[in-house]
């Protein structure tokens, strides 16, 4: 089961550069990366709504969203920031460098979140192997940038 989940994560990662390229085209078409991000979120919301209706998902759990801290709602703003940033950066830096830097940033904050158990996640302490992994990613970003 874990192997299937890991494969799913890889597949999810493969769609991000495709999304970046397509959103970049939308940004050029509408003349503004924020408009392109907005369009992307509207289309995604319509897609999720269609899935909910098709799958006949039980919507009663949505009511619990009112009970969470306001800080949890910031996730939507972070998603908008991410998509708008990728739309701006990918055409200027290239998709490979943009996502190399994004992955480096993701892994850096992920190590800190794991180590300190931030936002209630289980603690996984930083060790030398994880640090080497980050250094290898950063080295890959340097190679992508220079060549």
C-alpha positions as CSV (number, residue, x, y, z in Angstrom):
1,X,0.0,0.0,0.0
2,X,2.8,2.4,0.9
3,X,4.4,1.8,-2.5
4,X,1.1,2.8,-4.2
5,X,1.0,5.9,-2.2
6,X,4.5,6.8,-3.1
7,X,3.8,6.2,-6.7
8,X,0.8,8.5,-6.4
9,X,3.0,11.2,-5.0
10,X,5.3,10.9,-7.9
11,X,2.4,11.2,-10.3
12,X,1.1,14.2,-8.5
13,X,4.5,15.8,-8.8
14,X,4.6,15.1,-12.5
15,X,1.5,17.2,-13.1
16,X,2.9,20.3,-11.5
17,X,5.3,21.3,-14.3
18,X,2.6,20.6,-16.8
19,X,0.2,22.8,-14.8
20,X,2.9,25.5,-14.6
21,X,3.3,25.5,-18.4
22,X,-0.4,25.6,-19.0
23,X,-1.0,28.3,-16.4
24,X,1.9,30.3,-18.0
25,X,0.1,30.2,-21.3
26,X,-3.1,31.4,-19.6
27,X,-1.1,34.2,-17.9
28,X,0.2,35.3,-21.3
29,X,-3.3,35.1,-22.8
30,X,-5.0,37.2,-20.2
31,X,-2.0,39.4,-19.5
32,X,-1.8,38.9,-15.8
33,X,-0.5,36.0,-13.7
34,X,-3.0,36.7,-10.9
35,X,-5.9,36.5,-13.3
36,X,-4.4,33.2,-14.6
37,X,-4.2,31.9,-11.0
38,X,-7.8,32.9,-10.4
39,X,-8.9,31.1,-13.5
40,X,-6.9,28.0,-12.5
41,X,-8.6,28.0,-9.1
42,X,-12.1,28.5,-10.6
43,X,-11.6,25.6,-13.0
44,X,-10.2,23.5,-10.2
45,X,-13.1,24.3,-7.9
46,X,-15.6,23.4,-10.7
47,X,-13.8,20.2,-11.2
48,X,-13.9,19.4,-7.5
49,X,-17.6,20.3,-7.3
50,X,-18.3,18.0,-10.2
51,X,-16.4,15.2,-8.5
52,X,-18.4,15.7,-5.3
53,X,-21.6,15.6,-7.2
54,X,-20.6,12.6,-9.3
55,X,-19.3,10.6,-6.3
56,X,-22.2,11.6,-4.2
57,X,-19.8,12.5,-1.4
58,X,-21.3,13.0,2.1
59,X,-21.1,16.8,2.6
60,X,-21.9,16.8,6.3
61,X,-18.2,17.0,7.2
62,X,-17.9,20.5,5.7
63,X,-19.8,21.9,8.6
64,X,-16.8,21.2,10.8
65,X,-14.7,23.7,8.8
66,X,-16.4,26.4,10.9
67,X,-14.7,25.1,14.0
68,X,-11.1,25.2,12.9
69,X,-8.8,28.1,13.7
70,X,-8.6,31.0,11.2
71,X,-5.0,30.0,10.6
72,X,-6.1,26.7,8.9
73,X,-7.9,28.8,6.3
74,X,-4.6,30.4,5.3
75,X,-3.9,27.2,3.3
76,X,-6.1,28.5,0.5
77,X,-4.1,31.7,0.4
78,X,-0.8,29.7,0.4
79,X,-2.2,27.7,-2.6
80,X,-3.0,30.9,-4.5
81,X,0.5,32.3,-3.7
82,X,2.1,29.1,-5.0
83,X,0.1,29.0,-8.2
84,X,0.6,32.7,-9.0
85,X,4.4,32.4,-8.1
86,X,4.8,29.5,-10.5
87,X,3.0,31.3,-13.3
88,X,5.4,34.2,-12.8
89,X,8.6,32.2,-12.3
90,X,8.4,29.3,-14.8
91,X,8.5,31.5,-17.9
92,X,11.4,33.6,-16.5
93,X,13.5,30.9,-14.8
94,X,12.5,27.8,-16.8
95,X,10.4,25.0,-15.5
96,X,13.3,22.8,-14.4
97,X,15.0,25.6,-12.3
98,X,11.7,26.8,-10.9
99,X,10.7,23.4,-9.7
100,X,14.2,22.5,-8.6
101,X,14.1,25.6,-6.3
102,X,10.5,24.8,-5.2
103,X,11.5,21.2,-4.3
104,X,14.6,22.6,-2.4
105,X,12.3,25.0,-0.5
106,X,9.7,22.2,0.2
107,X,12.3,19.8,1.5
108,X,14.0,22.5,3.7
109,X,10.7,23.5,5.4
110,X,9.6,19.8,5.5
111,X,12.7,18.9,7.5
112,X,12.1,21.7,10.0
113,X,8.4,20.7,10.3
114,X,9.3,17.0,10.8
115,X,12.0,17.8,13.3
116,X,10.0,20.1,15.5
117,X,6.5,18.5,14.8
118,X,5.2,21.8,13.6
119,X,1.5,22.2,12.9
120,X,0.8,18.9,14.8
121,X,2.6,16.5,12.5
122,X,4.6,13.6,14.0
123,X,8.2,14.2,14.9
124,X,10.9,12.8,12.7
125,X,14.2,14.2,13.8
126,X,16.8,15.5,11.4
127,X,19.7,13.2,10.8
128,X,22.8,13.3,8.6
129,X,21.1,11.3,5.9
130,X,18.3,13.8,5.5
131,X,20.8,16.7,5.5
132,X,22.8,14.9,2.7
133,X,19.5,14.5,0.8
134,X,18.9,18.2,1.0
135,X,22.4,19.0,-0.1
136,X,22.0,16.7,-3.1
137,X,18.8,18.5,-4.1
138,X,20.6,21.9,-3.8
139,X,23.5,20.5,-5.8
140,X,21.0,19.5,-8.5
141,X,19.5,23.0,-8.5
142,X,23.0,24.5,-8.9
143,X,23.7,22.1,-11.8
144,X,20.4,23.0,-13.5
145,X,21.1,26.7,-13.0
146,X,24.6,26.5,-14.4
147,X,24.0,24.2,-17.4
